[in-house]
C-alpha cells in the first residue's frame, strides 16, 4: 500500500494521467483494474479514472510495492552550467537574461547545457524544486528566443504560473520589445510592417511575402532610436512572435541585421567587424487585459536590461566600417 498527498503542481490532472506519470512501472491495465475495484481511493472514497485531482487530496493505493516503484532518478539538468543572469525573481517566476550562443531548449546538437536545464538546476540547488515530489510538473520557460539572440526569457516556477503566462502570451498581454542594429537608414521614423512568413524546416530558414496565404501573418513595428555610420538602432515591438521574424522581416525590406549571416551579408558584417547578430530582447511589459489570478500583481510592471552590448557600443560611436567611407 502507498499513500500520496497531491501538491499544487499536480492539482487539476485526471487521476489516470497522474498515476501514469508518477509510477512508471505500473501497467495501464493493472491501473484501470485497480480503479474499478476501488483499490485506489481518494480521501477514503471511490474515484474514477477521469476525475480531476485537487490540492490536498490523499490517494491510498492498494497495490504491490514493486509496481509502485519509479525508475531511479537521473536528472537531465544535473550537468547543465550554473551561470544564470537573473533580471527579476519572485515565488512564481524568474526573468532570465539569456546570453548569445545558449539554447533555450535541447536540440539534436546540444542536449545538456541549455537555459531550461540551468534554470531547473538553479531551483533544485536552492531547494525550490524537488523532482521526486513533483509527479508531472517541471519548471518551464514561457517564451523562447533563438540561440544567437540574447535577452529576457520568462521562466515559470509553478504549474499555475505557467498556465497563466501561456494564456497571457497567447492573448498578447505581454509586450516584448527588442533592440537591434540594421544596415542603412530606415524610410520612416516609425512604421508597422505586415506580411506573411513561411518556414522551410529543412533549411531552418523563413521567407517573407506580402500575399495572404503564403504562410502565417506577421506584424513587426519598428521605431528608430538613432542613425550613424551607416547603421540604425531600432526598438522593435514584436506583435507576432514567429521564427526568425525580426531578422527576416527587416531583411525583406532591405535592412538586414548587423552581424546576421543568414539573412544578411557576411561581407557587410566583416566591414563592421561584427560576427554575432545585433538583436536582443531587452524589455518586457506585463499589460493584462483579463484577470491574471495569482499573477495579477505583475500587471503594469516593466522590466528592462540595463545594458545591451551593441546598443552601448552604438551610442559610444564604436559601430562603424573598418574600411571605406560612410555612405
C-alpha positions in Angstrom: 0.0 0.0 0.0 1.1 3.5 -0.7 -0.3 6.9 0.4 0.3 10.1 -1.7 -0.8 13.6 -1.0 -1.5 15.8 -4.0 0.5 19.1 -4.2 -0.4 22.3 -6.0 1.6 21.4 -9.2 -0.2 18.1 -9.6 -3.7 19.5 -9.0 -6.1 19.7 -11.9 -4.9 16.5 -13.6 -7.0 13.4 -14.3 -6.3 10.5 -11.9 -5.1 8.1 -14.7 -2.7 10.7 -16.2 -1.3 11.4 -12.8 -0.7 7.8 -11.9 0.8 7.0 -15.3 3.4 9.8 -14.9 4.1 9.1 -11.2 4.5 5.3 -11.3 6.4 4.3 -14.5 6.4 0.6 -13.6 2.6 0.5 -13.2 0.9 -1.2 -16.2 -2.1 0.7 -17.5 -4.3 -2.4 -17.5 -3.5 -3.0 -13.8 -4.1 0.7 -13.0 -7.5 0.8 -14.6 -8.5 -2.6 -13.0 -7.4 -1.2 -9.5 -9.5 1.9 -10.1 -12.6 -0.2 -11.0 -12.1 -2.5 -8.0 -11.7 0.5 -5.6 -8.1 -0.4 -4.8 -7.3 3.2 -5.4 -9.2 5.7 -3.3 -9.3 9.5 -2.8 -9.7 10.7 0.8 -11.0 7.2 1.6 -13.7 7.2 -1.1 -14.1 5.8 -4.6 -12.5 7.8 -7.5 -12.9 7.4 -11.3 -10.1 7.4 -13.8 -11.3 10.7 -15.3 -11.8 12.5 -12.0 -9.5 15.5 -11.6 -7.3 15.8 -8.5 -7.3 18.7 -6.1 -4.6 20.0 -3.9 -4.6 18.2 -0.6 -6.2 15.1 -1.9 -4.9 11.9 -0.3 -4.6 8.9 -2.6 -4.5 5.5 -1.0 -3.2 2.8 -3.4 -3.6 -0.8 -2.5 -1.1 -2.4 -5.0 2.2 -4.3 -4.6 5.2 -2.1 -3.9 7.1 -3.4 -7.0 4.6 -1.8 -9.4 4.6 1.5 -7.4 8.3 2.0 -7.8 9.7 4.6 -10.2 12.9 4.4 -12.1 15.9 5.7 -10.2 16.2 9.5 -10.7 18.7 10.7 -13.4 18.2 14.4 -13.6 18.7 15.8 -17.0 19.7 19.2 -15.6 22.4 17.8 -13.4 25.2 18.5 -15.9 24.0 21.9 -17.0 26.0 25.0 -16.4 25.4 27.1 -13.2 25.7 30.6 -14.8 22.3 32.5 -14.8 21.8 36.2 -15.2 18.5 36.8 -13.2 16.8 40.1 -14.1 13.9 39.5 -11.7 12.7 36.7 -9.4 9.8 36.1 -7.0 8.0 33.0 -5.7 6.2 32.4 -9.1 8.5 33.5 -11.9 12.0 34.3 -13.0 13.1 36.6 -15.8 16.4 35.3 -17.2 18.8 37.2 -19.5 19.9 34.6 -22.0 23.4 35.1 -23.5 24.2 34.7 -27.2 25.1 31.1 -28.0 23.0 29.3 -25.4 20.0 27.3 -26.5 16.7 27.7 -24.6 15.8 24.0 -25.1 17.8 20.9 -26.1 18.1 20.1 -29.8 19.9 17.4 -31.8 23.2 19.3 -31.4 23.1 20.3 -27.8 21.3 18.4 -25.0 22.9 19.1 -21.7 23.7 22.8 -21.3 20.6 24.7 -22.1 18.8 27.6 -20.4 15.9 25.4 -19.2 18.3 22.9 -17.6 20.3 25.8 -16.0 17.1 27.2 -14.5 16.0 23.8 -13.2 19.4 23.1 -11.7 19.3 26.6 -10.0 15.9 25.9 -8.4 16.9 22.3 -7.4 20.1 23.6 -5.6 18.0 26.3 -3.9 15.6 23.7 -2.6 12.7 25.1 -4.5 12.3 22.2 -6.9 12.3 18.5 -6.0 11.7 16.3 -9.0 10.8 13.3 -6.8 7.9 15.1 -5.2 6.6 16.6 -8.5 4.9 13.9 -10.4 4.1 15.9 -13.5 5.3 19.5 -13.4 8.8 20.7 -14.1 9.8 24.4 -14.0 9.5 25.6 -17.6 10.2 28.5 -20.0 7.2 30.5 -21.2 8.8 32.1 -24.3 11.8 31.3 -26.4 14.4 33.2 -28.4 17.0 32.0 -30.9 20.4 30.6 -29.9 22.1 33.7 -31.4 19.7 36.2 -29.8 20.2 37.5 -26.3 17.7 38.8 -23.9 14.9 38.2 -21.5 13.2 34.8 -21.2 10.3 34.3 -18.8 10.5 31.2 -16.6 7.7 29.7 -14.5 8.4 28.1 -11.1 4.9 26.7 -10.7 2.2 25.0 -12.8 -0.3 27.8 -12.1 2.2 30.5 -13.2 2.9 28.5 -16.4 -0.8 28.2 -17.2 -1.5 31.9 -16.6 1.6 33.1 -18.5 1.0 30.8 -21.5 -2.5 32.2 -21.7 -1.3 35.8 -21.4 1.3 35.3 -24.2 -1.4 33.8 -26.4 -3.6 36.8 -25.8 -0.8 39.2 -26.5 -1.0 40.6 -23.0 2.8 40.5 -22.6 4.6 43.1 -24.6 8.1 42.1 -25.9 10.5 44.7 -27.2 13.8 44.1 -28.9 16.8 46.3 -29.7 18.6 45.7 -33.0 21.1 47.3 -35.3 20.3 47.2 -39.0 22.2 48.4 -42.1 21.1 51.6 -43.7 18.7 54.4 -42.9 15.1 53.5 -42.4 12.5 55.0 -44.7 10.4 56.2 -41.7 11.0 57.1 -38.1 8.4 54.5 -37.1 6.4 52.0 -39.1 4.2 48.9 -38.8 5.5 46.2 -41.1 3.0 43.5 -42.0 3.3 40.4 -44.2 3.3 36.6 -44.2 6.0 34.2 -43.1 6.6 30.7 -44.4 9.2 28.4 -42.8 11.4 25.9 -44.5 12.0 23.3 -41.8 14.8 21.5 -43.7 16.8 24.7 -44.2 15.8 26.3 -40.9 15.0 29.4 -42.8 11.9 31.6 -43.3 10.6 33.6 -46.2 8.5 36.7 -46.2 5.7 37.6 -48.6 3.1 40.3 -48.8 0.5 37.9 -50.2 -2.2 36.4 -48.0 -1.9 32.6 -48.0 1.9 32.5 -48.2 2.4 31.4 -44.6 1.4 32.9 -41.3 0.6 36.5 -40.8 3.2 38.6 -39.1 3.4 42.2 -37.7 6.5 44.0 -36.7 6.6 47.6 -35.5 9.9 49.5 -35.5 10.9 52.9 -34.1 14.3 54.5 -35.0 16.3 55.4 -31.9 19.4 56.6 -33.8 21.4 56.5 -37.0 25.1 56.9 -37.6 27.9 55.4 -39.6 25.6 53.6 -42.0 23.6 51.7 -39.4 20.3 52.3 -37.5 19.4 51.4 -33.9 15.8 50.3 -33.7 13.3 49.4 -31.0 11.1 46.5 -32.2 7.6 45.9 -30.8 7.1 42.3 -31.7 3.3 42.0 -32.3 3.5 38.4 -33.5 6.3 36.0 -32.5 7.3 33.8 -35.3 10.6 32.0 -36.0 13.3 34.5 -37.2 10.5 37.1 -37.7 12.5 40.2 -36.9 15.6 39.1 -38.8 13.7 38.1 -41.9 11.1 40.9 -41.9 13.7 43.6 -41.8 15.9 41.9 -44.3 13.0 41.7 -46.7 12.7 45.5 -46.8 16.4 45.9 -47.5 17.7 46.4 -43.9 19.2 43.2 -42.6 20.5 43.0 -39.0 24.2 43.8 -38.4 26.0 40.6 -37.8 23.3 38.3 -39.2 24.9 35.9 -41.7 21.7 34.0 -42.6 19.5 36.9 -43.7 22.2 39.5 -44.3 25.6 39.6 -46.0 28.8 38.4 -44.3 30.7 40.9 -46.5 29.0 43.7 -44.7 29.4 42.1 -41.3 33.2 41.8 -41.9 33.4 45.5 -42.9 32.0 46.4 -39.4 33.9 43.7 -37.6 30.8 42.1 -36.1 30.4 38.4 -36.0 27.2 37.9 -33.9 23.8 39.3 -34.7 22.9 42.5 -33.1 19.5 41.5 -31.7 18.4 41.5 -28.0 15.0 41.0 -26.3 15.7 43.9 -23.9 12.3 44.9 -22.5 9.2 43.1 -21.2 6.0 44.7 -20.0 3.0 42.8 -18.5 -0.1 44.5 -19.9 -3.0 42.3 -18.7 -6.4 43.0 -20.1 -8.0 40.0 -18.4 -7.7 38.6 -14.9 -4.3 37.0 -14.1 -5.3 35.3 -10.9 -2.3 35.0 -8.5 -0.1 36.8 -11.0 -2.2 39.9 -11.1 0.5 41.8 -9.2 2.6 41.7 -12.3 0.2 43.9 -14.3 1.8 47.1 -15.5 5.3 46.1 -14.4 8.0 46.9 -16.9 11.4 45.1 -16.9 14.4 46.3 -19.0 18.0 45.3 -19.3 20.4 48.0 -18.1 23.0 47.2 -20.7 23.0 45.8 -24.3 26.4 45.4 -25.8 25.7 46.6 -29.4 23.4 49.5 -28.2 26.1 50.7 -25.8 28.7 50.5 -28.5 26.5 52.3 -31.0 25.8 55.2 -28.6 29.6 55.5 -28.0 30.1 55.7 -31.8 32.0 52.5 -31.9 29.9 50.7 -34.6 31.5 51.8 -37.9 33.0 50.4 -41.0 36.6 49.3 -40.5 37.3 50.1 -44.2 35.8 52.6 -46.6 33.8 55.7 -46.1 30.3 56.0 -44.5 27.5 56.3 -47.0 
